[in-house]
Amino acid sequence: MILQKEQSTDYWEIENLYDICFTYTRLSLSSYRLRENVKPIFDLCFVARDETKNLFAAIRYWPIKIGNHPALLLGPIAVHPTRQGEGHARYIINHSIKKAELLGWEAVILVGDLSYYKQFNFKIARNLNFPQPTNNKRILIKSLNHFNTDGLKGTVNKY
């Protein structure tokens, strides 16, 4: 796997990957309301390519606010169906979280399954008002740089 920062020339390949993994209906998800007309944090956006330079995985992060506190929104993370189950998502998530900590971020949230994301120390975010419709049990939060996320509460907004 060749992991590199996302480049502007990767855009359509990434969008195609997201369509394959999530279908175009992904654009109607509540998390996309936080991404509309907002630039991702390019220092945390990565793509993975194979030895023939085919893109098979991608991750993006977005700036958000929880109340008045800056935080990250992770997602989408996608691995092409033919490469799933090989540990690529785990590697990319760990790599990008380490990078986010180096950049000084204190918290990251996502909408996903706790059964998968608990391996990265995500937990259910109990005090957040997320754009609806969203299942509150799927709103997950992770502390970065030993920040106490228990005190974070309020509405999640675009940054």
Backbone hydrogen bonds, N-H to C=O, Kabsch-Sander energy under -0.5 kcal/mol:
donor,donor_aa,acceptor,acceptor_aa,energy
2,I,49,R,-2.9
3,L,1,M,-0.7
4,Q,2,I,-0.5
4,Q,47,V,-2.4
6,E,45,C,-2.9
10,D,7,Q,-2.1
11,Y,8,S,-1.3
14,I,10,D,-2.5
15,E,11,Y,-2.6
16,N,12,W,-2.2
17,L,13,E,-2.2
18,Y,14,I,-2.8
19,D,15,E,-2.3
20,I,16,N,-2.2
21,C,17,L,-2.6
22,F,18,Y,-3.1
23,T,18,Y,-0.6
23,T,19,D,-1.7
26,R,23,T,-1.7
27,L,24,Y,-1.7
28,S,25,T,-2.0
29,L,26,R,-1.8
30,S,133,P,-0.5
32,Y,29,L,-1.3
33,R,30,S,-1.4
34,L,30,S,-0.6
34,L,31,S,-0.8
35,R,32,Y,-0.8
36,E,32,Y,-1.4
38,V,35,R,-1.9
41,I,61,Y,-2.6
42,F,40,P,-1.3
44,L,41,I,-2.6
45,C,42,F,-1.0
46,F,44,L,-0.6
46,F,59,I,-1.4
47,V,4,Q,-2.8
48,A,57,A,-2.5
49,R,2,I,-2.2
50,D,54,N,-1.9
53,K,50,D,-2.4
56,F,48,A,-2.8
57,A,48,A,-1.3
58,A,78,A,-2.1
59,I,46,F,-2.3
60,R,76,P,-1.1
62,W,73,L,-1.9
64,I,71,A,-2.5
65,K,157,N,-2.4
66,I,69,H,-2.9
67,G,65,K,-0.7
67,G,155,T,-2.6
68,N,66,I,-0.6
69,H,66,I,-2.2
71,A,64,I,-2.4
72,L,107,A,-2.0
73,L,62,W,-2.4
74,L,72,L,-0.5
74,L,109,I,-3.0
75,G,60,R,-3.2
78,A,58,A,-2.6
80,H,56,F,-3.2
83,R,80,H,-2.7
84,Q,80,H,-0.6
84,Q,81,P,-0.6
86,E,83,R,-1.0
91,Y,87,G,-2.0
92,I,88,H,-2.7
93,I,89,A,-2.9
94,N,90,R,-2.4
95,H,91,Y,-2.6
96,S,92,I,-2.6
97,I,93,I,-2.6
98,K,94,N,-2.1
99,K,95,H,-1.9
100,A,96,S,-2.4
101,E,97,I,-2.2
102,L,98,K,-2.1
103,L,99,K,-1.7
104,G,101,E,-1.6
105,W,100,A,-2.1
108,V,142,K,-2.0
109,I,72,L,-2.8
110,L,140,L,-1.9
112,G,110,L,-0.6
112,G,138,R,-2.6
114,L,112,G,-0.6
116,Y,113,D,-1.3
117,Y,113,D,-2.4
118,K,114,L,-2.2
119,Q,116,Y,-1.2
120,F,117,Y,-1.7
121,N,118,K,-1.9
122,F,117,Y,-1.6
123,K,141,I,-2.2
125,A,139,I,-3.0
126,R,124,I,-0.9
128,L,125,A,-0.6
129,N,154,G,-3.0
130,F,128,L,-0.8
136,N,134,T,-0.7
138,R,135,N,-2.5
139,I,136,N,-0.9
140,L,110,L,-3.0
140,L,138,R,-0.8
141,I,123,K,-2.9
142,K,108,V,-2.4
144,L,106,E,-2.9
147,F,144,L,-1.5
149,T,147,F,-1.1
151,G,148,N,-0.9
152,L,149,T,-1.6
154,G,127,N,-2.4
156,V,129,N,-2.8
157,N,65,K,-2.5
157,N,155,T,-0.6
159,Y,63,P,-1.2
